[in-house]
């Protein structure tokens, strides 16, 4: 069974501990093969460390200026045109052939399902089965649909609360409260005190409208 990590960016090899412990059931009838996709783990990881302060978790997901800066930094280290999923799945097939397997089982979650789909398309004769958890279609462009999906999920949740007697009794104006919170953040960001684990002094962080509820 070939493990396909999520992300993209996660290391498959780092999941070996899972298969040695909690996931040992996977090894009862099959070998488990963990291969770091190019650009991840020990395969020339393409990442730049960033200090993860409380403010980091409440900042914009992909600030344009930061993304451009990081792309330029990575281009100084690697030819990014060679780090595509299609090329990575050809790498995986090379590993399969080198290990002497004919038809393999694919196991992927999240982005790993997208990688599996592309492997199946490029190397169908070498696929025995595929287990896909949380399927990410090959045309999915993250985070293009995040705001639309989040808005739909919130709308469904608010509607469900309105139809539930106990929830409605506890939160009679929940939709108005939600809309008022968004309106307030539209005018100005909110500031809250957050106490990080292991630190005595709270940290004041800013929550902007675009982070609280993606536009």
N, C-alpha and C positions, 0 to 999 in steps of 0.2 A: 504494500500500500504506500503510495507516494503522497506525502503530506504537502499541501499547498497553503502557505501562510497567508494571513489577511493583511490589511493595511490600505494600500500597498506600502511596504516598508518593513513589515515584521520579518523576523528571522525564523525560518523553519527549524534550523539546527538547534536553536534555543528552546524548542519545544520537545527536545529529546527527553528532558527530565519528566515531562508529562507522560510520555509513552513508557518510561521506566517505572513510573509510580501509579498515579490515579488512572492513567490510560493504558495500563498493561494488558487489559482485555483485548485490545486491538492486536496484540502480538501472539495471541493463542494459536491462530491459524495462518497468520501472514507475517512476512517480514515488513518492517516499517522503515521507509527511506525518507530521511529529512535532508533536503538540499536547499542551501541558501541561494535564492534567486539573485542573479547579478544585481548589484546595488544594495543588497541587504546583508546583514550579519557579517560573516567573514569573507563575503564575495565583493570586496571593494564597496563597503557600505557608503551610500551617498546620503549623508546626513550631516548637519551642522548643529552642534550642541547649542541649546538655548536655555538660559536659566528660567526655571518654571516657578515663578513667584505667584502669590495669589492673584496679582493683577494679570498675569499671563493667561490664567484660566478664564478670565472675564474680558479678554480682549478680542478683537476681531479675529476670525479664524484664519483668513489668508490676506493680511494687509498687502496691497499691491506693491508698495515700495519695498517691503521686506521680501516678498516673493522674488522680485526682480533682483534684489541684492544677493539673495541666496542662490538663485539660478546662475548668476555671473560667477559666484564663488565656486560652485560645483563644476561649471564649464572649464574652470582652470585646472580641474583635477581629472576630468573624464569627458569623453565624447558622448554627450547625452542622447544622441540619436541612436546609440547602440544599446540603450537601456529601455527597450520596449517589452511589453508582455509577449509579443510574438517571438522575438528573439530569445527571451528567457525560456519560453516553452520549447524552443528548438534545443536550447541547452539541456533542458530536462530530458528530452528524448535522447540526447547524446549520453547522458548519465545512465538512462535505462539500458541503452544498447551496451555500454561499457560493462555494466553489472551482469549482463546476460539475460535480462528479462525479455520476454516476448510481448505479452499483453499484461498491462498493469491496472491496478485499482487506484483511482484518484480520490483523494479526500480533501475537500476545500471548504472554507467558511469565509463569508463576506467577499473581499477581493479574491480570495483563493478560489471561489467558484467561477469568477470571471477568467482567471488563469486556466482553470480546468476546462472551461468551455472552449477557450482558444486552443488548448492542447488537443482536445477532441476534434476540433475542426482541422487542425494541421496534421495530426497523426492518428487518424481514426483506426487504422489497422492495429494499433498497439494499445488500445483501450479495452479493458475487460469490463469494468464497472466504474461508475462515478457517483460519489456521495457528495451532494451539494447542500450546505447549510446556510440559509440566508442569501439566496441567489442574487448576485449582482450582474444584470445583463451586460453584454459586451458593449452596448451603446450607452451605458450609464456614465454620466459626467458629473463626478463629485466636485463641489457641492452644489451644482446647478439647481437641483430640485429640493434642497434642504428647506428653504423657506416655505415653499408650497406645501411640502409634506408636513412640516411642523404646524402650519396654519390649519391644515385639514385635521390633523390629530387633535389640536387644541379645540377646534370647533366641535368635533365629535365628542370630546370629553365634556365640554360645557353642556352640550345637548343631552348627553347621558345623565349628567347630574341633575338637569332640570326635570327629567322624566322619572328620576328616582326619588321617592317620597322623603326618605331620610336625608339624602344628600341635599335636596332642595330645601328642607327645613333648616339644615345647618348653614347653608350658603344660599340664601334667598336671592341675593343680587350678584351672584358670582360672575355672570357675563358682564354686567355693568362695572363691577370692580376690576375685571380684567381690562376692559376698554379704557377705564379711567387711568389705570396704571400705565398703559401704553401712551395715553395722551400726555400724562405728566412727564414721562421719559422723553417724549417728542420735544417738549419744551426745554428740558434740561436733564442732564444725567443725575442719577441718585448716588449717594455715598453711604456705604455701610461699613461697619467694623467687623472684621473677620479674624478669628483666632486660629492660625495654622496649627496643626498637630505638633506638639512638642515645643511650642513657643508660648511664653507667658504673655507677652505683650500683643494685644490685637493690632491688626494692620488695617488701615483705612483703604478701601478699594472703591473704584468708580465703576458704575454699571451704566452703560449707554443703551439707548433704544435699540440699536442694531444688534447688540449682543443679547439683550433680554428677550427680544422676540425678533428673529431675523426678518428683514424686509425682503 
